[in-house]
Amino acid sequence: MQTYILMTKLSPDFLSQMKDREKLGRNWLEQVKGKCPEVKFIAHYAILGQFDFLDIYEAPNEEVAAKVSMISQANGAFHAESLPAIPYKRFLKLADEI
Protein backbone atom coordinates (compact mmCIF):
# COMPACT_ATOMS: atom_id res chain seq x y z
CA MET A 1 0.00 0.00 0.00
CA GLN A 2 1.15 3.51 -0.81
CA THR A 3 1.08 6.27 1.83
CA TYR A 4 -0.71 9.51 0.95
CA ILE A 5 -1.14 12.88 2.63
CA LEU A 6 -4.51 14.58 2.14
CA MET A 7 -4.48 18.35 2.55
CA THR A 8 -7.96 19.84 2.84
CA LYS A 9 -9.17 23.44 2.81
CA LEU A 10 -12.85 23.89 3.70
CA SER A 11 -15.09 26.17 1.70
CA PRO A 12 -16.11 29.39 3.48
CA ASP A 13 -19.69 28.05 3.77
CA PHE A 14 -18.49 25.10 5.83
CA LEU A 15 -16.24 27.24 8.03
CA SER A 16 -19.40 28.84 9.42
CA GLN A 17 -20.62 25.37 10.51
CA MET A 18 -17.88 24.66 13.05
CA LYS A 19 -20.38 23.48 15.65
CA ASP A 20 -21.37 20.70 13.24
CA ARG A 21 -17.76 19.81 12.39
CA GLU A 22 -17.76 16.48 14.25
CA LYS A 23 -20.95 15.33 12.52
CA LEU A 24 -19.72 16.50 9.10
CA GLY A 25 -16.33 14.84 9.61
CA ARG A 26 -17.92 11.57 10.69
CA ASN A 27 -20.17 11.64 7.60
CA TRP A 28 -17.12 12.20 5.38
CA LEU A 29 -15.25 9.30 7.02
CA GLU A 30 -18.25 6.96 6.60
CA GLN A 31 -18.43 7.84 2.90
CA VAL A 32 -14.71 7.19 2.41
CA LYS A 33 -14.96 3.85 4.23
CA GLY A 34 -18.04 2.89 2.19
CA LYS A 35 -16.63 3.85 -1.21
CA CYS A 36 -12.97 3.04 -0.53
CA PRO A 37 -12.94 0.19 2.02
CA GLU A 38 -9.30 -0.57 1.28
CA VAL A 39 -8.16 2.83 2.64
CA LYS A 40 -6.45 2.73 6.04
CA PHE A 41 -6.27 6.01 7.97
CA ILE A 42 -3.11 6.55 10.02
CA ALA A 43 -3.60 10.08 11.40
CA HIS A 44 -5.98 13.05 11.25
CA TYR A 45 -5.03 16.59 12.27
CA ALA A 46 -6.69 19.99 12.29
CA ILE A 47 -3.95 22.43 11.32
CA LEU A 48 -3.34 26.16 11.22
CA GLY A 49 -2.21 27.74 7.98
CA GLN A 50 -3.07 27.38 4.33
CA PHE A 51 -5.07 24.17 4.90
CA ASP A 52 -7.59 23.21 7.60
CA PHE A 53 -6.94 19.46 7.86
CA LEU A 54 -4.16 16.98 7.19
CA ASP A 55 -4.83 13.25 6.92
CA ILE A 56 -2.26 10.52 6.48
CA TYR A 57 -3.62 7.34 4.94
CA GLU A 58 -2.70 4.29 2.94
CA ALA A 59 -4.34 3.36 -0.35
CA PRO A 60 -3.50 0.72 -2.96
CA ASN A 61 -3.09 3.20 -5.83
CA GLU A 62 -3.52 6.77 -7.04
CA GLU A 63 -7.05 6.12 -8.32
CA VAL A 64 -8.29 5.29 -4.83
CA ALA A 65 -6.39 8.33 -3.48
CA ALA A 66 -8.15 10.47 -6.10
CA LYS A 67 -11.52 9.13 -4.89
CA VAL A 68 -10.66 10.18 -1.32
CA SER A 69 -9.93 13.71 -2.57
CA MET A 70 -13.14 13.78 -4.62
CA ILE A 71 -15.23 12.63 -1.65
CA SER A 72 -13.68 15.48 0.34
CA GLN A 73 -14.61 18.00 -2.34
CA ALA A 74 -18.14 16.59 -2.54
CA ASN A 75 -18.43 17.16 1.23
CA GLY A 76 -17.51 20.83 1.45
CA ALA A 77 -13.81 21.01 0.75
CA PHE A 78 -12.85 24.05 -1.30
CA HIS A 79 -9.57 22.29 -2.10
CA ALA A 80 -8.49 18.70 -1.45
CA GLU A 81 -5.12 17.38 -2.54
CA SER A 82 -3.71 13.89 -2.04
CA LEU A 83 0.07 13.72 -2.23
CA PRO A 84 2.13 10.52 -2.35
CA ALA A 85 4.56 10.17 0.55
CA ILE A 86 7.81 8.22 0.47
CA PRO A 87 9.30 6.88 3.70
CA TYR A 88 12.49 8.79 4.51
CA LYS A 89 14.76 5.73 4.40
CA ARG A 90 13.41 4.85 0.94
CA PHE A 91 14.00 8.46 -0.14
CA LEU A 92 17.64 8.20 0.99
CA LYS A 93 18.07 4.98 -1.03
CA LEU A 94 16.64 6.73 -4.09
CA ALA A 95 19.06 9.61 -3.58
CA ASP A 96 21.97 7.13 -3.44
CA GLU A 97 20.91 5.83 -6.88
CA ILE A 98 21.44 9.24 -8.48
Buried (B, 14 or more C-beta within 10 A) or exposed (E): EBBBBBBBBBEEEBEEEEEEBEEBBEEBBEBBEEEBEEBEBEEEEEEEEEBBBBBBBBBEEEEBBBBBBBBBBEBBBBBBBBEEBEEEEEEEEEEEEE
